[in-house]
Amino acid sequence: MKACKKAVLAYSGGLDTSVIIPWLKENYGCEVVAVAADVGQGAELDGLIGKAVKTGASKCYIEDLRQEFVNDYIVPTVKAGAVYEGEYLLGTSFARPVIAKRIAEIALKEGADAIAHGCTGKGNDQVRFELAIKAFAPDLRVIAPWREWELKSREDEIAYAEARGIPLPINRETNYSKDKNLWHLSHEGLDLENPANAPKYDTILEMGVTPEAAPDKPEVISLGFVKGVPASLNGAEMDGVSLIGALNKLGGKHGVGIVDMVENRLVGMKSRGVYETPGGAILYKAHAMLEQLTLDRDTQHMKQQLAVRFAELVYFGQWFTPLREALSAFVDKTQERVTGTVRLKLYKGNLIGQGMESPYSLYSEELASFGESEYNQKDSEGFINLFGLPDKVRAKLWNA
């Protein structure tokens, strides 16, 4: 192993990074500076500085990135309507670039010669972290212990930690691989690795309840948007972090936003995960409804096509790329009149529309009405004749 004087570690205090601090010191003989990013994990950050130092770090930064995470990553993705493979609301995916960017900045400030992370060689996060590092600290070396060390499993990691007296937040029975932030909570591993197994929802859910356990009484909420940006809940203006937190509580209470899916990882394999995204599910639904009202047909359809590509870029870790920036510029243009209010009924896992309004609505009740209007229905005949002309010509010539 090439010598290293100082490594900055992307630190969460979870199983992987708890083990990595002593492993780096044992194998590289280097100083380790831990950096924990606050993207809304809550209690997971409690006591983290002391734990990092106790396990061998020279210091530990805790960086509050919540507002940046929401404003610069979550909101642009919601405005884009980007959903990976039709279900995944990208909770882990768009958290990685904001974390890696800050870690790269601290590594340069600290004069480090390496950045370390706890991503496995099988997952997507290694790509997301390292592409961001290349964008902001292209000359720094990356150390990825999972691609080097002798440990082969999470069970091996637990044994390694136990032998060194490293406290862990899990044990062999609760050894799910989880990722939590203010947007979502993901669950992978253990019984979930077999797609035939039903998830143990009563055991694993943390952000909410199952639809069966949700209240029997529905709840109607209203969400306000300004230029595509969520801005208010039930008439009260709120910043993005507070709004998502409030929606998480509401959605979790009513069993909203639970996804069980098998997805295609960037590295080529399929993986199975359970995602909890209660507030995010509400925001996506409300935003899409408002766009139905305010976007013209061609723009709406093109945006829906580009949303698939946008989601791939986020999932693949390509946030800091010209293409993502160009797509965001297109999205921002489409959002100039996505302003208004959407009402939703939350009931046992369902999000049911209760009406929407906007000062920029393109809906004309007079035109759409089944009642009397100024619309000239005779105009349709000429439109259909021209629209169907290729079909008519083809039928006459080919069937002659």
KOLDOTOR-239157 format. One line per 2 residues: their letters; for each residue x, y, z of C-alpha. Coordinates in steps of 0.25 Angstrom, whole numbers. Example, Ala and Ser with C-alpha at 12.3 -4.5 7.8 and 13.67 -1.06 7.14 Angstrom:
REM KOLDOTOR-239157
AS) 49,-18,31 | 55,-4,29
***
This chain:
REM KOLDOTOR-239157
MK) 0,0,0 | 6,13,-4
AC) 9,22,8 | -1,33,12
KK) 1,44,22 | -13,49,24
AV) -26,43,20 | -40,50,20
LA) -51,40,23 | -65,41,19
YS) -71,37,33 | -84,33,37
GG) -82,26,50 | -88,13,44
LD) -82,0,42 | -73,2,31
TS) -67,15,35 | -66,11,49
VI) -56,0,45 | -49,8,34
IP) -43,18,44 | -34,8,51
WL) -32,0,38 | -26,12,32
KE) -17,15,43 | -13,0,44
NY) -10,-2,29 | -6,12,24
GC) 0,18,37 | -7,31,34
EV) -14,42,41 | -29,41,39
VA) -39,53,39 | -53,49,40
VA) -64,57,33 | -79,55,36
AD) -89,62,27 | -102,66,34
VG) -112,63,23 | -123,61,33
QG) -120,48,40 | -124,53,53
AE) -120,45,65 | -110,37,57
LD) -100,49,59 | -101,49,74
GL) -87,47,80 | -81,45,67
IG) -69,54,69 | -65,46,82
KA) -67,33,75 | -58,37,64
VK) -47,42,72 | -48,30,82
TG) -46,20,70 | -34,28,65
AS) -38,40,57 | -29,53,60
KC) -42,61,58 | -56,60,53
YI) -64,71,46 | -79,71,46
ED) -84,79,34 | -98,84,34
LR) -102,83,19 | -117,82,20
QE) -121,95,14 | -111,92,2
FV) -116,78,1 | -130,83,-1
ND) -128,95,-9 | -117,91,-18
YI) -120,76,-20 | -134,71,-15
VP) -142,83,-21 | -136,82,-35
TV) -138,68,-35 | -153,69,-31
KA) -155,80,-41 | -149,71,-52
GA) -159,60,-48 | -147,50,-48
VY) -151,36,-43 | -141,25,-45
EG) -148,13,-52 | -161,18,-49
EY) -161,17,-34 | -148,21,-27
LL) -148,35,-22 | -133,36,-22
GT) -131,38,-7 | -117,33,-6
SF) -113,37,-20 | -114,52,-19
AR) -109,52,-4 | -95,47,-9
PV) -91,59,-18 | -93,69,-7
IA) -86,61,3 | -74,58,-6
KR) -73,72,-10 | -71,77,4
IA) -62,66,8 | -53,69,-4
EI) -53,84,0 | -49,80,15
AL) -38,70,9 | -32,82,1
KE) -32,91,13 | -26,80,22
GA) -15,78,12 | -19,63,12
DA) -13,54,1 | -24,44,1
IA) -39,43,3 | -45,30,8
HG) -59,25,8 | -67,13,12
CT) -74,9,-1 | -74,-5,-5
GK) -68,-10,-19 | -82,-15,-22
GN) -90,-2,-20 | -94,11,-27
DQ) -88,20,-16 | -74,18,-19
VR) -76,24,-33 | -84,35,-28
FE) -74,39,-17 | -62,38,-26
LA) -68,45,-38 | -71,57,-29
IK) -57,56,-23 | -51,56,-38
AF) -59,69,-40 | -54,77,-28
AP) -41,70,-24 | -36,63,-37
DL) -22,61,-32 | -25,54,-18
RV) -24,39,-17 | -36,31,-13
IA) -35,20,-3 | -47,10,-3
PW) -44,-1,7 | -55,-10,2
RE) -47,-11,-10 | -34,-15,-3
WE) -36,-21,11 | -37,-35,15
LK) -51,-34,21 | -61,-40,12
SR) -75,-37,19 | -82,-29,29
ED) -81,-40,39 | -66,-39,37
EI) -66,-25,40 | -74,-27,53
AY) -64,-37,57 | -53,-27,54
AE) -60,-16,62 | -63,-25,74
AR) -48,-30,75 | -44,-15,76
GI) -55,-11,85 | -62,-2,75
PL) -76,1,79 | -86,-1,68
PI) -100,3,66 | -105,-11,60
NR) -103,-25,63 | -103,-38,55
ET) -118,-39,56 | -121,-24,52
NY) -110,-23,41 | -118,-17,30
SK) -110,-7,21 | -117,6,23
DK) -116,20,18 | -124,31,25
NL) -125,46,22 | -136,56,23
WH) -142,51,10 | -143,36,12
LS) -138,23,19 | -133,11,11
HE) -132,-3,15 | -124,-14,8
GL) -118,-27,12 | -122,-39,21
DL) -135,-45,17 | -137,-34,7
EN) -126,-41,-2 | -136,-51,-6
PA) -147,-44,-15 | -157,-55,-11
NA) -157,-51,3 | -168,-41,8
PK) -161,-29,15 | -163,-29,30
YD) -170,-16,30 | -174,-16,45
TI) -159,-18,48 | -152,-9,39
LE) -161,3,36 | -155,16,44
MG) -161,28,37 | -176,23,37
VT) -185,12,38 | -191,2,28
PE) -204,6,21 | -212,-4,30
AA) -207,2,42 | -210,16,37
PD) -222,24,43 | -236,21,38
KP) -239,36,36 | -233,42,24
EV) -226,56,24 | -226,67,14
IS) -214,76,12 | -211,87,2
LG) -197,90,-3 | -193,103,-10
FV) -182,104,-20 | -175,116,-26
KG) -168,114,-39 | -167,99,-37
VP) -161,101,-23 | -170,96,-11
AS) -172,108,-2 | -184,105,7
LN) -192,95,15 | -207,98,18
GA) -204,112,15 | -192,114,24
EM) -179,118,17 | -168,109,21
DG) -153,107,17 | -150,94,9
VS) -144,86,21 | -156,90,30
LI) -166,86,19 | -160,73,16
GA) -159,70,31 | -174,73,33
LN) -178,65,21 | -170,53,26
KL) -178,53,38 | -191,54,31
GG) -188,44,20 | -182,34,31
KH) -194,35,39 | -203,31,27
GV) -194,20,22 | -190,28,9
GI) -177,26,1 | -173,12,4
VD) -166,5,-8 | -161,-9,-9
MV) -153,-11,-22 | -142,-18,-30
EN) -134,-8,-37 | -122,-8,-47
RL) -110,-3,-41 | -100,4,-49
VG) -89,-6,-47 | -98,-16,-54
MK) -105,-25,-44 | -119,-24,-39
SR) -122,-21,-24 | -134,-21,-15
GV) -137,-10,-6 | -148,-4,2
YE) -149,11,2 | -157,20,12
TP) -160,34,5 | -173,39,11
GG) -171,54,9 | -164,52,-4
AI) -175,44,-10 | -185,55,-6
LY) -176,66,-12 | -175,58,-25
KA) -190,56,-26 | -193,70,-24
HA) -183,76,-33 | -187,66,-44
ML) -202,70,-43 | -198,85,-43
EQ) -190,83,-56 | -203,77,-62
LT) -210,90,-60 | -199,100,-64
LD) -190,93,-75 | -194,92,-90
RD) -195,78,-96 | -182,78,-104
TQ) -173,84,-92 | -180,74,-82
HM) -177,62,-91 | -163,66,-94
KQ) -160,68,-80 | -165,55,-76
QL) -156,48,-86 | -144,56,-81
AV) -148,53,-66 | -143,38,-69
RF) -129,43,-73 | -129,53,-62
AE) -131,42,-52 | -121,33,-58
LV) -110,44,-57 | -114,46,-42
YF) -114,31,-40 | -101,29,-47
GQ) -94,40,-39 | -93,50,-51
WF) -98,62,-44 | -86,71,-46
TP) -86,69,-62 | -90,79,-73
LR) -102,70,-77 | -108,70,-63
EA) -106,85,-63 | -112,87,-77
LS) -124,79,-73 | -126,87,-60
AF) -126,99,-69 | -137,94,-77
VD) -145,90,-65 | -143,103,-59
KT) -149,110,-71 | -161,100,-71
QE) -164,104,-56 | -166,119,-58
RV) -181,118,-57 | -182,105,-49
TG) -188,113,-37 | -201,110,-30
TV) -207,101,-19 | -210,86,-19
RL) -219,79,-10 | -217,64,-6
KL) -224,54,2 | -215,45,10
YK) -221,32,13 | -215,18,16
GN) -203,19,7 | -211,27,-4
LI) -210,41,-9 | -223,45,-15
GQ) -225,58,-23 | -234,68,-17
GM) -233,80,-27 | -222,90,-31
ES) -222,104,-36 | -211,113,-42
PY) -211,128,-47 | -204,122,-59
SL) -214,111,-62 | -216,107,-76
YS) -229,100,-73 | -241,107,-80
EE) -254,102,-74 | -261,109,-85
LA) -253,101,-95 | -254,87,-88
SF) -268,88,-84 | -278,78,-89
GE) -288,89,-89 | -290,100,-99
SE) -277,108,-103 | -271,116,-114
YN) -263,104,-119 | -266,101,-133
QK) -267,86,-134 | -268,86,-149
DS) -253,90,-149 | -249,76,-144
EG) -253,70,-158 | -242,78,-165
FI) -232,75,-154 | -235,60,-155
NL) -233,60,-170 | -220,66,-170
FG) -215,59,-157 | -219,46,-163
LP) -214,49,-178 | -202,40,-177
DK) -210,28,-172 | -220,30,-184
VR) -209,31,-194 | -202,19,-189
AK) -215,11,-189 | -219,15,-203
LW) -205,13,-209 | -201,0,-202
NA) -214,-7,-202 | -217,-4,-217
***
